[in-house]
Amino acid sequence: MRALLSPASGLCLSLLAPLAAAAQPGADTACARDVLVAQSMQRQAIDQLEQADGDDAKNCRVWRRHVETMHRVASVYGRCLSGSERTERLTQVQSSEKEFGGLVKTRCRGL
């Protein structure tokens, strides 16, 4: 059975929706592809958060990867989405990046 979602990962998952259709009008196919890849990366990052087992060293690795992934995803969303969809998605991934970046700073020193 899957582990229960943390509030942050649950929020991330609940906000995921097909994003390729939200790509900026007239955007090239690369942007549509990049959005799909970013969405997949975001899902994988959430899955990895769910699988973190409480071991500090493992959690820190997962959190660091999550922060890097959210940074990459934000870059794609910022470039390829527009309007309220862009604002909402950027807010979501940047908030997650900030939250887990804070955990890394406070709980992963020396790990």
One Martini backbone bead per residue (centre of mass of N, CA, C, O) as a GRO file, in nm:
protein
  111
    1MET     BB    1   0.099   0.034   0.019
    2ARG     BB    2   0.075   0.355   0.014
    3ALA     BB    3   0.182   0.626   0.133
    4LEU     BB    4   0.110   0.890   0.286
    5LEU     BB    5   0.058   1.209   0.240
    6SER     BB    6   0.179   1.491   0.259
    7PRO     BB    7   0.070   1.800   0.248
    8ALA     BB    8   0.267   1.889   0.024
    9SER     BB    9   0.235   1.644  -0.172
   10GLY     BB   10  -0.070   1.662  -0.196
   11LEU     BB   11  -0.076   1.939  -0.323
   12CYS     BB   12   0.093   1.876  -0.567
   13LEU     BB   13  -0.087   1.649  -0.678
   14SER     BB   14  -0.361   1.813  -0.692
   15LEU     BB   15  -0.225   2.027  -0.910
   16LEU     BB   16  -0.202   1.823  -1.113
   17ALA     BB   17  -0.215   1.868  -1.468
   18PRO     BB   18  -0.262   1.912  -1.774
   19LEU     BB   19  -0.010   2.123  -1.942
   20ALA     BB   20   0.016   2.134  -2.251
   21ALA     BB   21  -0.247   2.308  -2.303
   22ALA     BB   22  -0.110   2.564  -2.133
   23ALA     BB   23   0.059   2.654  -2.332
   24GLN     BB   24   0.160   2.887  -2.509
   25PRO     BB   25   0.055   3.044  -2.758
   26GLY     BB   26   0.256   2.930  -3.023
   27ALA     BB   27   0.420   2.728  -2.913
   28ASP     BB   28   0.637   2.507  -2.939
   29THR     BB   29   0.695   2.172  -2.914
   30ALA     BB   30   0.911   2.197  -2.694
   31CYS     BB   31   0.728   2.312  -2.475
   32ALA     BB   32   0.529   2.083  -2.456
   33ARG     BB   33   0.741   1.873  -2.384
   34ASP     BB   34   0.861   2.016  -2.132
   35VAL     BB   35   0.600   2.008  -1.968
   36LEU     BB   36   0.572   1.700  -1.958
   37VAL     BB   37   0.843   1.649  -1.822
   38ALA     BB   38   0.793   1.827  -1.572
   39GLN     BB   39   0.550   1.668  -1.472
   40SER     BB   40   0.702   1.403  -1.433
   41MET     BB   41   0.912   1.510  -1.235
   42GLN     BB   42   0.709   1.593  -1.020
   43ARG     BB   43   0.593   1.313  -0.965
   44GLN     BB   44   0.858   1.176  -0.885
   45ALA     BB   45   0.919   1.361  -0.645
   46ILE     BB   46   0.667   1.279  -0.486
   47ASP     BB   47   0.727   0.978  -0.470
   48GLN     BB   48   0.993   1.013  -0.312
   49LEU     BB   49   0.867   1.142  -0.064
   50GLU     BB   50   0.684   0.897   0.007
   51GLN     BB   51   0.950   0.695   0.038
   52ALA     BB   52   1.049   0.815   0.273
   53ASP     BB   53   1.175   0.652   0.590
   54GLY     BB   54   1.336   0.858   0.811
   55ASP     BB   55   1.610   0.863   0.718
   56ASP     BB   56   1.814   1.124   0.717
   57ALA     BB   57   1.997   1.076   0.473
   58LYS     BB   58   1.772   1.007   0.273
   59ASN     BB   59   1.598   1.255   0.308
   60CYS     BB   60   1.812   1.459   0.217
   61ARG     BB   61   1.840   1.353  -0.070
   62VAL     BB   62   1.545   1.391  -0.150
   63TRP     BB   63   1.524   1.693  -0.086
   64ARG     BB   64   1.745   1.790  -0.279
   65ARG     BB   65   1.615   1.679  -0.535
   66HIS     BB   66   1.352   1.834  -0.506
   67VAL     BB   67   1.465   2.117  -0.525
   68GLU     BB   68   1.591   2.083  -0.806
   69THR     BB   69   1.333   2.004  -0.952
   70MET     BB   70   1.165   2.258  -0.887
   71HIS     BB   71   1.356   2.447  -1.033
   72ARG     BB   72   1.325   2.324  -1.316
   73VAL     BB   73   1.017   2.339  -1.337
   74ALA     BB   74   0.995   2.647  -1.305
   75SER     BB   75   1.145   2.715  -1.563
   76VAL     BB   76   0.937   2.592  -1.755
   77TYR     BB   77   0.681   2.735  -1.659
   78GLY     BB   78   0.790   3.024  -1.708
   79ARG     BB   79   0.833   2.974  -2.025
   80CYS     BB   80   0.545   2.801  -2.113
   81LEU     BB   81   0.351   2.961  -1.947
   82SER     BB   82   0.035   3.132  -1.878
   83GLY     BB   83  -0.107   3.321  -1.668
   84SER     BB   84  -0.265   3.159  -1.416
   85GLU     BB   85  -0.115   2.894  -1.459
   86ARG     BB   86   0.165   3.007  -1.412
   87THR     BB   87   0.123   3.124  -1.131
   88GLU     BB   88   0.031   2.864  -0.988
   89ARG     BB   89   0.273   2.677  -1.057
   90LEU     BB   90   0.498   2.854  -0.950
   91THR     BB   91   0.398   2.873  -0.662
   92GLN     BB   92   0.406   2.575  -0.600
   93VAL     BB   93   0.711   2.504  -0.665
   94GLN     BB   94   0.840   2.735  -0.498
   95SER     BB   95   0.723   2.648  -0.226
   96SER     BB   96   0.851   2.368  -0.223
   97GLU     BB   97   1.141   2.459  -0.250
   98LYS     BB   98   1.143   2.626   0.011
   99GLU     BB   99   1.056   2.413   0.215
  100PHE     BB  100   1.286   2.199   0.150
  101GLY     BB  101   1.521   2.393   0.180
  102GLY     BB  102   1.471   2.438   0.483
  103LEU     BB  103   1.516   2.145   0.569
  104VAL     BB  104   1.802   2.123   0.474
  105LYS     BB  105   1.920   2.351   0.651
  106THR     BB  106   1.811   2.233   0.939
  107ARG     BB  107   1.856   1.886   0.890
  108CYS     BB  108   2.141   1.855   0.684
  109ARG     BB  109   2.382   1.889   0.847
  110GLY     BB  110   2.640   1.673   0.751
  111LEU     BB  111   2.468   1.486   0.518
   0.00000   0.00000   0.00000
